[in-house]
């Protein structure tokens, strides 16, 4: 579960970073890069959560 907590924390950090980039005068490439990082973290979180769920049913 600690890994899930760490992923949640990282997701929140990158989400806030994206909010700042969008509100500021960041160029589209910078916003896109942050968005891609956020997507990857969310994907990792979902995959890890699914793995835990499957292991708990085993």
MODELLER restraints for C-alpha pairs under 7 A, 6 or more apart:
rsr = mdl.restraints
at = mdl.atoms
rsr.add(forms.Gaussian(group=physical.xy_distance, feature=features.Distance(at['CA:4:A'], at['CA:45:A']), mean=6.50, stdev=0.5))
rsr.add(forms.Gaussian(group=physical.xy_distance, feature=features.Distance(at['CA:7:A'], at['CA:41:A']), mean=6.77, stdev=0.5))
rsr.add(forms.Gaussian(group=physical.xy_distance, feature=features.Distance(at['CA:7:A'], at['CA:45:A']), mean=6.13, stdev=0.5))
rsr.add(forms.Gaussian(group=physical.xy_distance, feature=features.Distance(at['CA:11:A'], at['CA:38:A']), mean=6.27, stdev=0.5))
rsr.add(forms.Gaussian(group=physical.xy_distance, feature=features.Distance(at['CA:11:A'], at['CA:41:A']), mean=6.15, stdev=0.5))
rsr.add(forms.Gaussian(group=physical.xy_distance, feature=features.Distance(at['CA:11:A'], at['CA:42:A']), mean=6.84, stdev=0.5))
rsr.add(forms.Gaussian(group=physical.xy_distance, feature=features.Distance(at['CA:14:A'], at['CA:34:A']), mean=6.97, stdev=0.5))
rsr.add(forms.Gaussian(group=physical.xy_distance, feature=features.Distance(at['CA:14:A'], at['CA:38:A']), mean=5.97, stdev=0.5))
rsr.add(forms.Gaussian(group=physical.xy_distance, feature=features.Distance(at['CA:15:A'], at['CA:38:A']), mean=6.64, stdev=0.5))
rsr.add(forms.Gaussian(group=physical.xy_distance, feature=features.Distance(at['CA:18:A'], at['CA:31:A']), mean=6.48, stdev=0.5))
rsr.add(forms.Gaussian(group=physical.xy_distance, feature=features.Distance(at['CA:18:A'], at['CA:34:A']), mean=5.89, stdev=0.5))
rsr.add(forms.Gaussian(group=physical.xy_distance, feature=features.Distance(at['CA:18:A'], at['CA:35:A']), mean=6.67, stdev=0.5))
rsr.add(forms.Gaussian(group=physical.xy_distance, feature=features.Distance(at['CA:21:A'], at['CA:31:A']), mean=5.95, stdev=0.5))
rsr.add(forms.Gaussian(group=physical.xy_distance, feature=features.Distance(at['CA:22:A'], at['CA:31:A']), mean=6.55, stdev=0.5))
